[in-house]
Amino acid sequence: MSEKKIFKSSHDFATYFYNLQYALFSASRIKLYQDFLTIFSKYRTIIYKLPNNEPPAGFHHNALFFQFNVISLVYSYFQSNTSKSALNSSCKELLFWTDKVENIDEFTEQNNKLKKLINEIQEDKNIYYTIKFKLPFSIPLVDDVYNLKVNEQIIEINLKANKEQKVDWTAGDSFYSTIVLKINGFSNCDNYWKGPSINNQDSGLSVIMLKITEIINEFVIRLKLFDSKCQVNFISTNELEQISTIQHYSDGSVYHNATALLPKGFFSDNSMPEVVDGIEDFKLQIIDNEPLLYEQIYSSALINSANNNMLNAFILLNAANESLINFFLQKMCYLANDIKFYNDMMLETPVPSMMVQIKRVFRDLCSVDKRSFQFINKYIIKIKQNNLRNDLIHGRHKNISIKQFNESLEAYLLLEKKLIEVSTIFENKNYEITPQ
């Protein structure tokens, strides 16, 4: 909403101000924190010109606006958009305007909750929210707590395996995992919430469901990288059933909670998978290191191949191959102290083909020996299987056999090994390159 500088009449101004109030009501009702803050700054500027006068919406609704302003700023704080001092000021303003309402008792409980949140943030205590839900399959890990590092944030994943007797015609037990995610920060616990801004509404998916799929799919990618033989699946929002979300204070007490019963079918596995070995090593790996992009894509390819989705597996493996090459091209240029070489090459019109890029960096810039360079090219050709890729791209073919995928997979692993070897030797120039 653009702010007017000059109003032609009092009626013009009144219309503008009433529209601000209606917009604040709407934004607070569906928890559009970001949009509310933008509108509220305009509203606040106006009412502070006459702080002792009752606003047109009344002191009661005005206090509600200032209450939601505090909530919005708490959310904004955890997005790194608001300071602690701004939180303190908003809390003082809330008390100032609450004192003007006729029945202050209606605000006391919520104001006290907000003051507690603000105090804990000021004291650097970790307020957090939890999301509890069931997976339609059993993750092959022992019941335990796993700390996953995602985008510099540590997510606690409490995992528990479950078994129950099927009640339909299918014989035997069914297996699934119950998950509780613990995430530091503040969120709206409404499981249908689409996000803090009207600009997010086009996705049609709730923030909570997107958070679940992001974290769990990242978790299974890491697990597949750790043990390529384990059986895991990606999860989609269509497979989520009941979700319980709770916002906690640092001591575990509850600020707010919500439960969503989603109209989805819930299907669980018929068999219990074998538990992955080396759990302590896995825990260290997922907290200490975030996988590189090519490793994540490679893991996704393995998950698809294990579920017999060979077409997707092959396409993803080729994407991992290009990401792998790109990573090592940049790495070699860094090692050669000439990253400008890489940047200039990628800014050319048109950008050279992958094979030309490799030739320029590995052979011309870094003087990789001829045999190693030949091995790199050979593995890339085997991964891509150009005739097969061309048939897929041009719609002449849609099926990939297990044998074809495995041939590409074998070449991919050899390529990764060779690239690591070449870059290590280049970094330590006293060693001679030993062709494979």
C-alpha positions as CSV (number, residue, x, y, z in Angstrom):
1,M,0.0,0.0,0.0
2,S,1.5,3.3,-1.0
3,E,1.3,6.1,1.6
4,K,-0.2,9.5,0.5
5,K,1.6,12.6,1.4
6,I,-1.2,15.1,0.8
7,F,-5.0,14.5,1.3
8,K,-7.5,16.6,-0.6
9,S,-10.1,16.5,2.2
10,S,-10.8,15.1,5.6
11,H,-13.0,12.5,4.0
12,D,-10.1,11.4,1.8
13,F,-7.9,11.0,4.9
14,A,-10.7,9.1,6.8
15,T,-11.1,6.7,4.0
16,Y,-7.4,6.0,3.9
17,F,-7.2,5.5,7.7
18,Y,-10.2,3.2,7.8
19,N,-8.6,1.1,5.0
20,L,-5.5,0.8,7.1
21,Q,-7.6,-0.6,9.9
22,Y,-9.4,-3.1,7.7
23,A,-6.1,-4.2,6.3
24,L,-4.7,-4.7,9.8
25,F,-7.7,-6.8,10.8
26,S,-7.3,-9.0,7.7
27,A,-3.5,-9.4,8.1
28,S,-3.8,-10.3,11.8
29,R,-6.6,-12.8,11.2
30,I,-4.6,-14.9,8.8
31,K,-1.2,-14.2,10.4
32,L,0.5,-12.3,7.7
33,Y,3.3,-11.1,9.9
34,Q,5.3,-9.3,7.3
35,D,2.4,-7.6,5.6
36,F,1.0,-6.5,9.0
37,L,4.3,-4.8,10.0
38,T,4.3,-2.9,6.7
39,I,0.8,-1.6,7.2
40,F,1.1,-1.1,11.0
41,S,4.0,1.3,10.6
42,K,1.7,3.7,8.6
43,Y,-1.1,3.2,11.2
44,R,1.2,3.8,14.1
45,T,2.6,7.1,12.7
46,I,-1.0,8.5,12.5
47,I,-2.3,7.6,16.0
48,Y,0.9,8.8,17.7
49,K,0.1,12.3,16.6
50,L,-2.8,12.3,19.1
51,P,-1.8,9.5,21.7
52,N,-4.5,10.5,24.2
53,N,-7.3,10.4,21.7
54,E,-9.3,7.2,21.1
55,P,-8.6,5.8,17.6
56,P,-11.7,5.3,15.3
57,A,-11.5,1.6,15.8
58,G,-11.6,2.1,19.6
59,F,-9.0,1.5,22.3
60,H,-9.8,-2.2,22.4
61,H,-9.1,-3.0,18.8
62,N,-6.2,-0.6,18.8
63,A,-4.7,-2.6,21.7
64,L,-5.2,-5.8,19.7
65,F,-3.2,-4.2,16.8
66,F,-0.4,-3.5,19.2
67,Q,-0.6,-7.0,20.6
68,F,-0.3,-8.5,17.2
69,N,2.5,-6.1,16.4
70,V,4.6,-7.7,19.2
71,I,3.8,-11.2,17.9
72,S,4.8,-10.2,14.3
73,L,8.1,-8.7,15.6
74,V,8.9,-11.9,17.5
75,Y,8.5,-13.8,14.2
76,S,10.5,-11.2,12.4
77,Y,13.3,-11.4,15.0
78,F,13.9,-15.0,14.1
79,Q,14.1,-14.1,10.4
80,S,16.9,-11.7,11.4
81,N,14.8,-8.7,10.5
82,T,14.2,-7.2,13.9
83,S,16.4,-6.2,16.8
84,K,16.0,-6.9,20.5
85,S,15.6,-3.2,21.2
86,A,12.7,-3.1,18.8
87,L,11.1,-6.0,20.6
88,N,11.5,-4.2,24.0
89,S,9.9,-1.0,22.6
90,S,7.0,-2.9,21.1
91,C,6.3,-4.5,24.5
92,K,6.3,-1.1,26.2
93,E,4.0,0.4,23.6
94,L,1.6,-2.6,24.0
95,L,1.3,-1.9,27.8
96,F,0.9,1.9,27.1
97,W,-2.2,1.3,24.9
98,T,-3.5,-1.6,26.9
99,D,-3.8,0.7,29.9
100,K,-6.4,2.7,27.9
101,V,-8.9,-0.2,27.3
102,E,-12.0,-0.5,29.5
103,N,-11.5,-4.1,30.4
104,I,-7.8,-4.7,30.8
105,D,-8.3,-8.2,32.2
106,E,-9.1,-9.4,28.6
107,F,-5.5,-8.6,27.7
108,T,-3.6,-9.7,30.8
109,E,-3.0,-13.4,30.0
110,Q,-1.8,-12.9,26.4
111,N,0.3,-9.8,27.3
112,N,2.0,-11.9,30.1
113,K,2.8,-14.6,27.6
114,L,4.3,-12.1,25.2
115,K,6.3,-10.5,27.9
116,K,7.7,-13.9,28.8
117,L,8.7,-14.5,25.1
118,I,10.4,-11.2,24.9
119,N,12.3,-11.7,28.2
120,E,13.6,-15.1,27.1
121,I,14.8,-13.6,23.8
122,Q,16.5,-10.8,25.7
123,E,18.3,-13.4,27.8
124,D,19.3,-15.5,24.8
125,K,17.2,-18.4,25.9
126,N,16.2,-20.8,23.1
127,I,12.4,-20.7,22.6
128,Y,11.4,-23.4,20.1
129,Y,8.5,-25.2,18.4
130,T,7.9,-28.9,17.8
131,I,6.2,-30.7,15.0
132,K,4.9,-34.3,15.6
133,F,3.7,-36.5,12.7
134,K,3.8,-40.0,11.3
135,L,5.8,-41.2,8.3
136,P,4.2,-43.8,6.0
137,F,7.3,-45.9,6.2
138,S,9.9,-46.9,8.8
139,I,13.2,-45.2,8.7
140,P,15.9,-47.9,9.3
141,L,17.5,-46.3,12.4
142,V,17.3,-47.2,16.0
143,D,15.0,-45.1,18.2
144,D,17.1,-42.0,19.1
145,V,17.5,-38.3,18.8
146,Y,19.4,-37.1,15.7
147,N,20.7,-33.6,15.2
148,L,20.6,-32.5,11.6
149,K,22.4,-29.4,10.3
150,V,20.4,-27.7,7.5
151,N,21.3,-24.3,6.2
152,E,23.3,-23.5,9.4
153,Q,20.4,-24.4,11.6
154,I,20.4,-27.4,13.9
155,I,17.2,-29.5,13.8
156,E,16.6,-32.1,16.4
157,I,14.8,-35.2,15.0
158,N,13.4,-37.5,17.6
159,L,12.7,-40.8,15.9
160,K,10.6,-43.8,17.1
161,A,9.7,-46.9,15.2
162,N,6.1,-48.2,15.4
163,K,4.3,-51.4,14.7
164,E,0.6,-52.0,14.5
165,Q,-1.7,-54.8,13.4
166,K,-3.5,-54.1,10.1
167,V,-7.2,-54.1,10.4
168,D,-8.0,-54.6,6.7
169,W,-7.7,-57.7,4.6
170,T,-3.9,-57.5,4.4
171,A,-2.2,-60.0,6.8
172,G,0.6,-59.1,9.2
173,D,1.9,-56.0,10.9
174,S,2.5,-52.6,9.5
175,F,5.5,-50.4,10.3
176,Y,6.0,-46.7,10.3
177,S,8.0,-44.0,12.1
178,T,6.8,-41.3,14.5
179,I,8.8,-38.1,14.2
180,V,9.1,-35.1,16.5
181,L,11.0,-32.2,15.0
182,K,12.4,-29.6,17.4
183,I,13.3,-26.3,15.8
184,N,14.6,-23.2,17.6
185,G,12.6,-20.1,16.8
186,F,9.0,-18.9,16.6
187,S,6.3,-20.0,14.2
188,N,2.6,-19.8,13.8
189,C,1.4,-23.3,15.0
190,D,-1.6,-23.3,12.7
191,N,-0.8,-26.3,10.4
192,Y,-2.7,-24.7,7.5
193,W,-0.8,-21.4,7.7
194,K,0.5,-20.4,4.3
195,G,3.2,-18.0,5.4
196,P,3.9,-14.5,6.7
197,S,3.1,-12.6,3.5
198,I,0.3,-12.7,0.9
199,N,3.0,-13.2,-1.7
200,N,3.5,-16.8,-0.3
201,Q,-0.2,-17.8,-0.8
202,D,0.2,-19.0,-4.3
203,S,2.0,-22.2,-3.2
204,G,-1.2,-23.7,-1.8
205,L,0.9,-25.5,0.8
206,S,1.3,-24.7,4.5
207,V,4.6,-23.6,5.9
208,I,4.6,-26.5,8.4
209,M,4.0,-29.2,5.8
210,L,6.8,-27.7,3.6
211,K,9.1,-27.6,6.6
212,I,8.4,-31.3,7.3
213,T,9.1,-32.4,3.7
214,E,12.3,-30.3,3.5
215,I,13.8,-31.7,6.7
216,I,12.8,-35.3,6.3
217,N,13.9,-35.5,2.6
218,E,17.2,-33.9,3.6
219,F,17.5,-36.5,6.4
220,V,16.9,-39.5,4.1
221,I,19.4,-38.0,1.6
222,R,22.0,-37.9,4.3
223,L,21.1,-41.5,5.4
224,K,21.4,-42.8,1.8
225,L,24.8,-41.1,1.4
226,F,25.9,-42.8,4.6
227,D,24.6,-46.3,3.7
228,S,23.7,-46.6,0.0
229,K,22.1,-50.0,0.6
230,C,19.4,-48.8,3.1
231,Q,15.8,-48.6,1.9
232,V,14.4,-45.1,2.3
233,N,11.9,-42.9,0.5
234,F,11.2,-39.3,-0.1
235,I,8.0,-38.0,1.5
236,S,5.4,-35.7,-0.1
237,T,2.8,-33.5,1.6
238,N,0.1,-35.8,0.2
239,E,1.3,-38.5,2.6
240,L,1.0,-36.5,5.8
241,E,-1.9,-37.3,8.0
242,Q,-2.1,-35.9,11.6
243,I,0.3,-33.1,12.5
244,S,0.6,-31.6,16.0
245,T,2.6,-28.4,16.3
246,I,3.5,-26.7,19.6
247,Q,5.3,-23.4,20.3
248,H,7.4,-23.7,23.5
249,Y,9.2,-21.4,25.9
250,S,12.8,-22.4,26.7
251,D,11.7,-24.4,29.7
252,G,9.4,-26.6,27.6
253,S,6.2,-25.0,28.8
254,V,3.6,-24.2,26.1
255,Y,2.9,-20.9,24.5
256,H,0.5,-22.2,21.9
257,N,-0.4,-25.5,20.1
258,A,-2.5,-26.8,17.2
259,T,-3.4,-30.1,15.7
260,A,-4.4,-30.7,12.0
261,L,-6.3,-33.7,10.8
262,L,-5.5,-33.7,7.1
263,P,-7.8,-35.5,4.6
264,K,-5.0,-37.8,3.4
265,G,-4.7,-41.6,3.3
266,F,-2.1,-43.1,5.5
267,F,-0.4,-46.2,4.3
268,S,2.5,-47.9,6.1
269,D,5.1,-50.5,5.1
270,N,4.4,-54.2,5.4
271,S,8.0,-55.1,6.4
272,M,10.4,-53.7,9.0
273,P,13.7,-52.6,7.3
274,E,17.1,-53.7,8.5
275,V,18.6,-51.1,10.9
276,V,21.6,-49.2,9.6
277,D,24.9,-49.9,11.3
278,G,27.4,-47.3,12.6
279,I,24.7,-44.9,14.1
280,E,27.3,-42.8,16.1
281,D,29.3,-42.2,12.9
282,F,26.0,-41.2,11.1
283,K,25.1,-38.8,13.9
284,L,28.5,-37.1,13.7
285,Q,28.3,-36.9,9.9
286,I,24.9,-35.2,9.8
287,I,25.8,-32.6,12.5
288,D,29.4,-31.8,11.3
289,N,29.0,-31.6,7.5
290,E,26.4,-30.6,5.1
291,P,26.6,-32.6,1.8
292,L,27.7,-30.8,-1.3
293,L,25.1,-30.2,-4.0
294,Y,26.3,-33.0,-6.2
295,E,26.2,-35.4,-3.3
296,Q,22.6,-34.5,-2.6
297,I,21.6,-35.1,-6.2
298,Y,23.5,-38.3,-6.3
299,S,21.7,-39.5,-3.2
300,S,18.4,-38.7,-4.7
301,A,19.3,-40.8,-7.7
302,L,20.1,-43.7,-5.5
303,I,16.8,-43.4,-3.7
304,N,14.9,-43.4,-6.9
305,S,16.8,-46.4,-8.3
306,A,16.1,-48.4,-5.1
307,N,12.4,-47.7,-5.7
308,N,12.7,-48.9,-9.3
309,N,12.2,-45.4,-10.7
310,M,15.0,-45.8,-13.2
311,L,14.1,-42.9,-15.5
312,N,14.2,-40.4,-12.7
313,A,17.3,-42.1,-11.3
314,F,19.2,-41.8,-14.6
315,I,18.2,-38.1,-15.1
316,L,19.3,-37.2,-11.5
317,L,22.6,-39.1,-11.9
318,N,23.3,-37.0,-15.0
319,A,22.5,-33.9,-13.1
320,A,24.8,-35.0,-10.3
321,N,27.5,-35.6,-12.9
322,E,27.3,-32.0,-14.2
323,S,27.2,-30.7,-10.6
324,L,30.2,-32.9,-9.8
325,I,32.2,-31.6,-12.7
326,N,31.3,-28.0,-12.0
327,F,32.4,-28.4,-8.4
328,F,35.8,-29.7,-9.4
329,L,36.3,-27.2,-12.2
330,Q,35.9,-24.4,-9.6
331,K,38.1,-26.2,-7.1
332,M,41.0,-26.7,-9.5
333,C,40.8,-23.0,-10.5
334,Y,40.9,-22.1,-6.8
335,L,43.9,-24.3,-6.3
336,A,45.6,-22.7,-9.3
337,N,44.8,-19.3,-7.7
338,D,42.9,-18.3,-10.8
339,I,39.1,-18.4,-10.1
340,K,38.8,-15.5,-12.6
341,F,39.7,-18.1,-15.3
342,Y,36.5,-20.1,-14.4
343,N,34.3,-17.0,-14.0
344,D,35.4,-15.6,-17.3
345,M,34.8,-18.9,-19.1
346,M,31.3,-19.2,-17.7
347,L,30.4,-15.6,-18.8
348,E,31.3,-16.3,-22.4
349,T,28.6,-16.1,-25.1
350,P,27.9,-18.9,-25.6
351,V,29.2,-20.9,-22.6
352,P,31.5,-23.6,-23.8
353,S,30.4,-27.3,-23.6
354,M,31.3,-29.3,-20.6
355,M,34.1,-31.2,-22.4
356,V,35.6,-27.9,-23.5
357,Q,35.4,-26.5,-20.0
358,I,37.2,-29.6,-18.6
359,K,39.9,-29.3,-21.3
360,R,40.6,-25.6,-20.6
361,V,40.8,-26.1,-16.8
362,F,42.3,-29.5,-16.3
363,R,44.6,-29.7,-19.3
364,D,45.4,-26.1,-20.2
365,L,45.3,-24.3,-16.8
366,C,46.3,-27.1,-14.4
367,S,48.4,-29.3,-16.7
368,V,46.7,-32.5,-15.7
369,D,48.6,-35.4,-17.3
370,K,47.2,-36.7,-20.6
371,R,46.2,-40.2,-19.3
372,S,44.2,-38.8,-16.3
373,F,42.6,-36.4,-18.6
374,Q,41.6,-39.2,-21.0
375,F,40.2,-41.3,-18.1
376,I,38.0,-38.3,-17.0
377,N,36.6,-37.9,-20.5
378,K,36.0,-41.7,-20.8
379,Y,34.0,-41.8,-17.5
380,I,31.9,-38.8,-18.5
381,I,31.0,-40.4,-21.8
382,K,29.9,-43.6,-20.0
383,I,27.8,-41.7,-17.5
384,K,26.0,-39.7,-20.1
385,Q,25.3,-42.6,-22.6
386,N,24.6,-39.9,-25.2
387,N,22.5,-42.1,-27.5
388,L,20.2,-43.0,-24.6
389,R,20.1,-39.4,-23.3
390,N,19.2,-38.1,-26.8
391,D,16.4,-40.6,-27.2
392,L,15.0,-39.6,-23.8
393,I,15.3,-35.8,-24.5
394,H,13.6,-36.1,-27.9
395,G,10.8,-38.3,-26.7
396,R,11.9,-41.4,-28.6
397,H,12.4,-43.5,-25.5
398,K,11.1,-43.5,-21.9
399,N,12.5,-46.6,-20.3
400,I,15.8,-47.1,-18.5
401,S,16.9,-50.6,-17.5
402,I,18.6,-51.4,-14.2
403,K,21.6,-52.5,-16.3
404,Q,21.8,-49.1,-18.1
405,F,21.5,-47.2,-14.8
406,N,24.2,-49.3,-13.1
407,E,26.6,-48.8,-16.0
408,S,26.3,-45.0,-15.5
409,L,26.5,-45.3,-11.8
410,E,29.7,-47.3,-11.9
411,A,31.3,-44.7,-14.2
412,Y,30.1,-41.9,-12.0
413,L,31.8,-43.4,-8.9
414,L,35.0,-43.9,-10.9
415,L,34.8,-40.3,-12.1
416,E,34.4,-38.9,-8.6
417,K,37.3,-41.0,-7.4
418,K,39.5,-39.8,-10.3
419,L,38.6,-36.1,-9.7
420,I,39.4,-36.4,-6.0
421,E,42.7,-38.0,-6.9
422,V,43.7,-35.4,-9.5
423,S,42.7,-32.4,-7.3
424,T,44.6,-33.9,-4.3
425,I,47.7,-34.4,-6.3
426,F,47.5,-31.0,-7.9
427,E,47.2,-29.5,-4.4
428,N,50.3,-31.4,-3.3
429,K,52.5,-31.0,-6.3
430,N,55.3,-33.1,-4.9
431,Y,53.3,-36.2,-5.8
432,E,53.2,-37.7,-9.2
433,I,49.8,-38.5,-10.8
434,T,49.3,-42.3,-11.1
435,P,46.9,-43.1,-14.0
436,Q,44.1,-45.6,-13.1
